[in-house]
């Protein structure tokens, strides 16, 4: 290791410095072993794998302190890596001092390296992919610290390191701000729904549109009386001709935080679709079996579902979009009906008997229209956030030359790089290549 590699994307002032040596992470950073006592920590300075947020999302406040022990000391500028299930991307660039639990690795840049630059290297999908290739364990994989120390990183001049760190840190701040905006929209929607639907024991909502304030109480009914309930089924997996066609086959894994199921991991052929249960577009899909009971979505297209999902098909006196929001509001209460079982389940008969309050169709449509507009804002904000994240990933791929060695090749030849210098021209930032 140590050959010169050429970044594909560079700031203009560094174009005439073509080579960027590759070195093990341990040459630019140290792995901290210094300890700090419990008495020196509080709920904000104690960091564990639970308090570091996934997807490089920062940290939260600890709900409680451990009762005893000593912890790894960290300082502002250090990088903290949760070493249980690294694929969760729990990596934090510290802005304070404190102590970390034993499952958190503390990495500190050496005087010759920029702390911001080292943080950019480690808060990346490339580093996480590298760790996971060498992780040990199946259910709770852990990264190999020795391999982390051997992680090959580009080491440009200190000035270029600072410039890269400034650029990516500014982008991180923008991503964080847009993420907070998305969470604020989701929180606003949650609060609005709590007021647009009657609370337990109440017959009218606390917030009502002016034209419906004298419309009277909402009628209590059951899911079965206001809609048809269809429990899904899975076509025989032994019949290969049933799969791989144009029809969506929805499972709980296809239901996310978004309102609509846009695509499914599994699809059905016309033959497969014919032997399952038809679910018309605009139905409400509610997970009633397994660890994700309470997940809810709508289908834009005709589809089928597996047996873990009950599809709620609106009747003549109900509006599917309103039912989606009504059932989303009840999702926690429905999940609680499953009780504590090895395989949690809310049977079709129990699900169908669940009570729900509904106003007249005009008010149903008005509520659904209001919340639908808010969902559109949330969807657009989520797309904006994903676009920024994709842009950052592209920048990092251009700024950091060559993919890292795999852990296996590091083990075999720790002092040798298989990557060759790029022969492509070196553009400056602002000249094509996705800039």
N, C-alpha and C positions, 0 to 999 in steps of 0.2 A: 504494500500500500504506500501511497505517497506520490504516484504518478500525477501529472498535470492533466486535468479534464477541463473542458470548455463549456460554460453555461450557454444555453440557447438564448437566454434573455438576460440583458445586462444594462445597467445604467450607462449613459454616454461617457461619463468620466472614467469608466473602468474598461472601455472597449480595447484599449491598448495594453491591457494586462490579461493576455489570453488564457493563461493556464490557472487552474484552481486545484491545488493539491487535495487529495483525499486522505484522511487520517481517521484512526479509530476515535470514537467519541471520548475515550479516556484521555486523549491528548489535549482536548479543549475543555473538559469538565471532570470534576471529581464526584464520587458518590459518597455523600456525607454519612459519617458514623457517629458524630457527636451527639450526646444525649442531653435531654432537658427533663427536669423533674415535673411531676404532675402539678405540684404546687405553683408552678410558673405559668400554668395554662388557664384559659377560660373557654367559654363556649364558642367564641369567635376565633381563637388562636389554635384550638385543637382540631386537627385534620385527620380524618380516617377515610377508608374506601367508601363509606356511606356519604360523607359530606362533600366529596368531590363529585361534581355533576358530570353526567355522560356527555359525549360529543363535544368535548373541550368547552363545556358550558360554565366553567368557573367553580365556585364552591358555595355551599350553604352553611347555615349555622348548625352546630352540633346540638342535638336534642338534650344530651347529657354528657357529663365527663365520665371516664372510666373510674373505677373505685381505687385503683392502684396501678403501679408500673412506672416506667420511664419511657421516654419517647425520643424519636429522632429530631434533633433541632433543625429548624429551617429558618431562612432569613429572606428579606425582600429580594426578589430577583431569582431565587431558586426555582427549580421546576420540580413539582411533586407528581409522581406517577403511581396511580393505584395499580398494584401488581396482582390483583385477583380479577380474572376475566378482562384482560387487556383490551379485548375487542369493544368494550363499552366506551373506550376513548376517554377515560377519566384522567386527564392530564391538566395540571393547573400551574400557571406562572404566578408565583406568590407575590402579593403586594404588601405583606406584613411579616412579622416574625412569630414563631410559635413552635409547636411540636406535632409530630406526625406518628400515627400508629405504625406497628411493625410491618404491616402489609402495604405501606406507602414508601416508595423509594424517593429519596431526596437527591437531586442532581444540582450541583453548583458549578457555574462556569469558572474557569481558571482566569487569572489576571490577563492573559493574552487573548481572551475571547470575549465577545460581547454577550452579556446575559440575555439580551433580547434576541440575539441571533440563535443562541443555543435553545432558547424557548421555542423559536420558530421551527427549528429542526425536529424537536421532540413533540410538538403539538401538530403532528401531521399524520395523514393516513399512511404514508410510506413507512414511518417509524412503527406505527401500530401493526402494519402488515408484517414487518420484519420480526417484531416480538412474537406475533402469533405463530409464525413458522417454526419458532424454536420453543414455544410454550409447552409446559408439562402439565398433564392432567386433562381430563375430558369434561367433567361436569363443572369444575372450578379451575380452569387452566391458570397457570402462573408463568410469568416471564422469567427467563434465565438471565440473572444479573450479569454473569460473565459475558454472555452474548450481547447484552446491552452495551457493555463497555467496549466491545469490539465493533459496534455499529459504525459503518464507514460514512463519514460526513465530509462534505466539501469545506475547505478552510481557506477562504479568500483573505485578503488583507483586513486589518481591523476597521479601516474606513469603509470598505465595501460591506463588511458584516453589519456595521451600524446603519448603513443606507438601506440594506435589505430589511433589517429589523424594523426601521422606521416605517417603511412602506407596508409591510405585512401587519405591523401593530396597528397602524391607522385603519387598515382594512378590517382587522379583528374588532376594533372599536365600533366600526360601522355595522358589522355583522351582529355584534352584541346589542347595539341600539335597535336594529331592526328586529332582533329576536325578542327584545323587551316589548316592542310595539305589538308583535304577534301575541305574546302572552297576555298583554293588556286587553287586546281585542277578545281573546278567549275568555278572560276573566269577566269582561263586561257582558259578554253573551251569557255566561253562566248566571251572573247576577240578574240579568234581564229576564231570563227564563224562570228564575225563582219567583219573580213578581208577576209574570204574565200567566202563570198557571197557579191554581189554588193550592195552598199548602195543606198538609195533612190536617184533617178535621175542619177545613174551611170549604165553602161552597162557591166562592167567587174569588178571582185573583185580586191581589192588592193593587195591581196596575192594570188599567183597562183603557182602551181607546175611547175617545169621547162619544162616538156614535153608538157605543155598546154599554155605556154606564148604567142605563136603565133597562137593560135587556134581561135582567133577572139572574137567577142562579144557574150554574152549569149543571147539566143533568149527569147523574152518576149512572154508569153503565159498566159492562164488562168488555174485555177485548173481544170475546166471542160474539157478543151482540152487536158490536160495531164493525166487525171485520171477520173475514175468513182466515183461519190459521192453518198453514200448510207446513208440516214437518218434512224436511228434506230427506233424501236418500242417496246413497252412493251406488252407481252402476258397478257391476262386477269388474274389478281391476284385472281379472284374467282375460277379459275380452278387450284386446288392444284396439279393436276397431271402434270401441266406444269413446275413445279419447283422442285429443289433438285436433279438434274441429273448431267451428266458429262460435260455439255457444259457451257462455261463461258458466263456470261451476264454482260457486262461492263457498269457501270454508272460512272459519274464524280468522285465519291468518291474512285473509284478503281485506278484512275490515280494520281500518285505521282510524285516526282522529278525524279524517275528512268525512264529509257527509255521504258522498257517493262512492260506490265501488266502481272504479274506472276500468280495472283489468284484474284478471284472476290468474293465479299461478297454474291452475289446471283448467283446461277447456274440454268440451265434449263435442263429439261428432253428431251428426243428425241422428244416427242410430242410437248413440248413448243418450242424447237428449230425450228421445222418444220413450225410453224405459225409466226415466226418472219423473219427478213431479214439477210441472210447469209453474213458474213464478212470474206473473206479469210485471212489466216495467212499472216503476212507481210504488212498489210494495216496500214494506219496512222489514229489514232482516235483523233478527234479534238472536244472539247467541244464548242458548239455554242449557248447554252441557259443557263441562270442562272448566279449566282454570280461568277462562276469559268470559264467564257468564256476565251478561250486561252490555257487551259490545253491541252497537247498533249502527245501522247504515241503511241507505236506500240504493236500489238498483235502477240505473237509467235504462237498461236493456232487459228484455225477457231473459230469464236465467233459470238455473237450477241451483240447489244448495245441498250440502251434505246434512247428515242427520243431527248435527249439533246446532242447527239453525232452524228457528221457526220463522216463516215468512208471514207477515201480517198484510193481508190484501184488503184494502178499504172497501166497505160496503157503500150503498147509495147515500147514507146519511153521514158519511165521514169523508174527510179529505186526507189523502195519503201523506202530504207534506206536514199537515198538522199532527197526524199520528206519529210521524217520525220524531217530532220535537216532544210530544207528550210522552212517548215511550223512552226517549233519551232522558227526560226528567225523572222517570221512574226506574232507571236502570239499576241504581244502587239498591233500591228496595226489592227489586226482583232478584238480584244476585243474593240478597240476604235470605231469600226463601229456600235456597239450595241447602242451607245448613252446613254442618261439618261432616263431609263424607269423603271417602277415598276418591270418588269421581263425583264432583258436585253436579247436581242435575235439577232442573225445574221442568217437571213433566209437561206434556202438551195440555193435559186437562187442567193442571194447576195454573199454567201460564194463561190459558184461555179464560180462566175464571177471575183473573186479576181485575180489580175495579179501576176505572179510569173516568175522569169527569170531562165532558165535552160541551162546548157551547153550540150555537147554531152554525150552519155552514158558512154564512158570511163572516162571522167572527173567527171561525177556524181559518178561513182563507186570509183574513187580515193579519192574524198572528203569524201564520206561516210565511206570508210575504215579508213582514218585518224581519223575522229571524233569518229568512232566506237571503235578504239583502246583506245582513251582517255576515252570514256565511260566505257570501261572495267576496266581501272585504277580507275575511280571514284567509280564504283560498288564494287571493291575489297577493296578500302579504307573505304567505308561506312560499309562493312561487318566487317572489322577490328575494326572500332570504336564501332559498336554494340556489338562485342564480348567482348571488354574491359568494356563496360557499364554493360553487363550481368555478367561478372566476378566480378565487383565491387558490384553489387546487391547481388550476392551470398556470397561475403565476409561479407557484412553488415548483412545479415540474420544469418550468423554464429557467428559474433562478438557481436551482440546485442541480448540478450536472450529474447525469448517469444514475440509474437505479442502484440501490445498495446491493451488496452481496447478500446471498441467502445465508442464513445461519449455518447451513451444512457446509457451504464453501469456506466460511470463516473458520469453522472447526478444522477443516482439512488443511487449509493454507492460510493461517492467520496473518502472515506477512505479505500476502500476494494478492493483487487485484486482477480480476479477469476482464475488467472493463477497459476498453480502448478509448483514447481521446477522440472526441467528435471531430470530423473533418468539415462539418457544416460551418458557414459563415456565422459570425457573432453579431446579431442585431442589437441595437440599443433599445431601451425602453422608449416607447413612442414610435417605433418603426415596425409595424406589423407584428406577426407571430403572436397574435392574441392580445397585444398590449392595448 
